Amino acid sequence: MKRLIAVTAIAIGLAGCQGMASKISRLEVGTPREDVLERLGPPDSDRSIIGYEVMSWLSRRPGRFSFSHKDYTVVLQDGKVTQFGPGLIRRDSKTTLQIETGDP
């Protein structure tokens, strides 16, 4: 019985340690806003740009120095996901947005 409790506690602990990349990879185009917030938690930034809602999560550990980090962005229109992934948003034209990864 003690072993079962220990295994369950470890499984719950590991599930809580999921990285943002793993969580965001489960999104799909068309996912409702409420599901995004339930899966990813509250965003670090939420703003409106040319008719789109843009939510960003900064994947950084407070108090720790790191050369590597990734920011993640979810773009919604009419309360549904249209784009998501690593990177920050940039305006592609007068009516479109693009998530820019910074990769060459």
SEGU-506584 format. One line per field, with one value per atom (N, C-alpha, C): residue number from 1; residue in one letter; atom name; x, y, z. Coordinates in steps of 0.1 Angstrom, whole numbers. Layout:
N
i c(NUM	...)
aa c(A	...)
at c(CA	...)
xx c(X	...)
yy c(Y	...)
zz c(Z	...)
This chain:
104
i c(1	1	1	2	2	2	3	3	3	4	4	4	5	5	5	6	6	6	7	7	7	8	8	8	9	9	9	10	10	10	11	11	11	12	12	12	13	13	13	14	14	14	15	15	15	16	16	16	17	17	17	18	18	18	19	19	19	20	20	20	21	21	21	22	22	22	23	23	23	24	24	24	25	25	25	26	26	26	27	27	27	28	28	28	29	29	29	30	30	30	31	31	31	32	32	32	33	33	33	34	34	34	35	35	35	36	36	36	37	37	37	38	38	38	39	39	39	40	40	40	41	41	41	42	42	42	43	43	43	44	44	44	45	45	45	46	46	46	47	47	47	48	48	48	49	49	49	50	50	50	51	51	51	52	52	52	53	53	53	54	54	54	55	55	55	56	56	56	57	57	57	58	58	58	59	59	59	60	60	60	61	61	61	62	62	62	63	63	63	64	64	64	65	65	65	66	66	66	67	67	67	68	68	68	69	69	69	70	70	70	71	71	71	72	72	72	73	73	73	74	74	74	75	75	75	76	76	76	77	77	77	78	78	78	79	79	79	80	80	80	81	81	81	82	82	82	83	83	83	84	84	84	85	85	85	86	86	86	87	87	87	88	88	88	89	89	89	90	90	90	91	91	91	92	92	92	93	93	93	94	94	94	95	95	95	96	96	96	97	97	97	98	98	98	99	99	99	100	100	100	101	101	101	102	102	102	103	103	103	104	104	104)
aa c(M	M	M	K	K	K	R	R	R	L	L	L	I	I	I	A	A	A	V	V	V	T	T	T	A	A	A	I	I	I	A	A	A	I	I	I	G	G	G	L	L	L	A	A	A	G	G	G	C	C	C	Q	Q	Q	G	G	G	M	M	M	A	A	A	S	S	S	K	K	K	I	I	I	S	S	S	R	R	R	L	L	L	E	E	E	V	V	V	G	G	G	T	T	T	P	P	P	R	R	R	E	E	E	D	D	D	V	V	V	L	L	L	E	E	E	R	R	R	L	L	L	G	G	G	P	P	P	P	P	P	D	D	D	S	S	S	D	D	D	R	R	R	S	S	S	I	I	I	I	I	I	G	G	G	Y	Y	Y	E	E	E	V	V	V	M	M	M	S	S	S	W	W	W	L	L	L	S	S	S	R	R	R	R	R	R	P	P	P	G	G	G	R	R	R	F	F	F	S	S	S	F	F	F	S	S	S	H	H	H	K	K	K	D	D	D	Y	Y	Y	T	T	T	V	V	V	V	V	V	L	L	L	Q	Q	Q	D	D	D	G	G	G	K	K	K	V	V	V	T	T	T	Q	Q	Q	F	F	F	G	G	G	P	P	P	G	G	G	L	L	L	I	I	I	R	R	R	R	R	R	D	D	D	S	S	S	K	K	K	T	T	T	T	T	T	L	L	L	Q	Q	Q	I	I	I	E	E	E	T	T	T	G	G	G	D	D	D	P	P	P)
at c(N	CA	C	N	CA	C	N	CA	C	N	CA	C	N	CA	C	N	CA	C	N	CA	C	N	CA	C	N	CA	C	N	CA	C	N	CA	C	N	CA	C	N	CA	C	N	CA	C	N	CA	C	N	CA	C	N	CA	C	N	CA	C	N	CA	C	N	CA	C	N	CA	C	N	CA	C	N	CA	C	N	CA	C	N	CA	C	N	CA	C	N	CA	C	N	CA	C	N	CA	C	N	CA	C	N	CA	C	N	CA	C	N	CA	C	N	CA	C	N	CA	C	N	CA	C	N	CA	C	N	CA	C	N	CA	C	N	CA	C	N	CA	C	N	CA	C	N	CA	C	N	CA	C	N	CA	C	N	CA	C	N	CA	C	N	CA	C	N	CA	C	N	CA	C	N	CA	C	N	CA	C	N	CA	C	N	CA	C	N	CA	C	N	CA	C	N	CA	C	N	CA	C	N	CA	C	N	CA	C	N	CA	C	N	CA	C	N	CA	C	N	CA	C	N	CA	C	N	CA	C	N	CA	C	N	CA	C	N	CA	C	N	CA	C	N	CA	C	N	CA	C	N	CA	C	N	CA	C	N	CA	C	N	CA	C	N	CA	C	N	CA	C	N	CA	C	N	CA	C	N	CA	C	N	CA	C	N	CA	C	N	CA	C	N	CA	C	N	CA	C	N	CA	C	N	CA	C	N	CA	C	N	CA	C	N	CA	C	N	CA	C	N	CA	C	N	CA	C	N	CA	C	N	CA	C	N	CA	C	N	CA	C	N	CA	C	N	CA	C	N	CA	C	N	CA	C	N	CA	C	N	CA	C)
xx c(8	0	9	19	28	35	38	45	35	22	12	11	11	10	22	34	46	46	43	42	32	21	11	16	22	28	38	47	57	51	41	34	27	21	15	25	36	47	53	55	61	51	38	28	28	30	30	43	53	66	66	56	56	61	69	74	63	65	56	55	67	67	58	58	49	34	32	18	12	20	16	15	22	22	9	1	-12	-23	-20	-31	-33	-44	-48	-54	-53	-61	-75	-82	-96	-99	-89	-91	-97	-107	-113	-104	-106	-98	-98	-109	-110	-102	-101	-92	-78	-74	-60	-56	-64	-61	-61	-70	-70	-57	-52	-40	-27	-27	-14	-14	-25	-25	-26	-26	-27	-15	-17	-5	2	15	22	18	13	9	-4	-13	-26	-29	-29	-32	-40	-45	-52	-44	-43	-36	-44	-47	-55	-66	-74	-85	-82	-69	-65	-62	-64	-60	-47	-37	-23	-20	-18	-14	0	9	23	26	34	40	55	61	76	81	88	94	107	107	119	117	127	126	131	122	126	137	147	158	169	168	178	183	196	203	203	199	199	202	210	212	201	194	184	170	161	147	139	127	118	105	100	87	77	65	55	43	37	26	15	3	-10	-18	-22	-30	-44	-54	-68	-75	-85	-95	-109	-118	-131	-131	-121	-121	-115	-110	-104	-90	-81	-67	-66	-57	-54	-39	-31	-16	-12	-1	5	19	28	41	52	64	75	78	81	84	75	79	71	63	53	45	50	49	52	41	39	28	34	27	32	27	16	10	0	-9	-19	-30	-31	-42	-37	-24	-20	-9	-8	3	11	23	32	40	40	49	63	72	86	95	101	108	123	128	141	151	147	156	159	171	175	168)
yy c(-12	0	13	13	24	26	15	16	23	19	25	40	44	58	66	60	66	68	57	58	68	69	79	93	95	108	112	103	106	109	102	104	118	121	135	146	144	153	155	144	145	152	149	155	170	175	189	196	189	194	195	193	193	207	207	220	226	239	246	241	236	231	219	210	198	203	212	217	223	232	239	230	220	211	203	203	196	205	218	227	223	227	226	239	242	253	250	261	259	257	254	252	265	263	275	282	295	302	296	292	286	274	266	254	257	268	273	277	285	289	278	268	256	248	247	239	246	259	266	275	278	287	301	311	325	330	337	342	354	355	367	379	378	390	386	395	393	406	407	420	418	428	428	435	429	435	432	442	442	431	430	421	407	405	392	394	383	383	376	381	375	373	360	357	351	355	351	346	335	329	330	335	337	325	316	304	307	313	316	312	308	305	317	322	333	330	339	338	329	324	315	321	321	326	316	319	309	316	310	315	311	300	295	297	302	303	304	300	302	308	318	324	317	316	309	318	318	327	319	323	318	329	328	338	333	341	337	348	343	352	346	355	351	340	340	331	317	316	303	304	294	295	295	304	304	301	304	301	298	290	288	283	285	280	289	284	292	304	315	328	339	351	362	367	375	379	391	391	403	405	418	421	419	410	406	415	421	431	439	446	454	445	433	424	411	408	395	396	385	384	371	371	359	357	345	341	340	348	348	340	330	321	326	334	339	329	318	308	314	312	317	309)
zz c(0	0	0	8	9	-5	-11	-25	-35	-34	-43	-41	-28	-25	-30	-28	-33	-48	-55	-70	-75	-68	-72	-70	-58	-55	-65	-69	-79	-93	-97	-110	-110	-99	-98	-99	-92	-92	-106	-113	-126	-136	-134	-143	-141	-129	-126	-131	-135	-139	-154	-161	-176	-180	-190	-196	-205	-207	-215	-230	-235	-248	-250	-240	-240	-239	-231	-229	-242	-248	-259	-272	-272	-283	-284	-273	-273	-279	-281	-287	-301	-306	-320	-325	-338	-343	-341	-336	-333	-318	-310	-295	-289	-281	-275	-264	-263	-253	-239	-234	-221	-219	-230	-229	-229	-236	-236	-222	-216	-202	-192	-194	-185	-187	-199	-202	-198	-201	-200	-188	-182	-170	-175	-166	-170	-178	-189	-196	-189	-193	-188	-195	-207	-215	-223	-223	-231	-237	-250	-256	-270	-275	-287	-298	-310	-321	-334	-340	-353	-354	-343	-343	-338	-334	-328	-313	-306	-292	-292	-285	-285	-270	-267	-253	-254	-244	-244	-230	-230	-218	-219	-209	-208	-201	-208	-201	-195	-184	-176	-162	-155	-141	-133	-125	-117	-107	-107	-97	-102	-115	-120	-133	-135	-147	-157	-169	-180	-193	-202	-215	-225	-221	-230	-224	-232	-228	-240	-240	-251	-246	-253	-251	-260	-256	-263	-265	-277	-281	-286	-283	-288	-294	-306	-313	-315	-310	-311	-320	-327	-333	-331	-326	-322	-312	-303	-291	-295	-307	-311	-315	-313	-316	-331	-337	-351	-353	-343	-344	-330	-328	-315	-318	-308	-308	-302	-302	-296	-304	-298	-304	-300	-305	-302	-314	-313	-324	-331	-344	-351	-362	-365	-375	-389	-396	-410	-420	-419	-428	-420	-427	-421	-414	-419	-414	-409	-409	-404	-394	-386	-376	-379	-374	-376	-363	-358	-347	-353	-347	-352	-342	-347	-338	-335	-344	-343	-349	-354	-361	-375	-380	-393	-404)
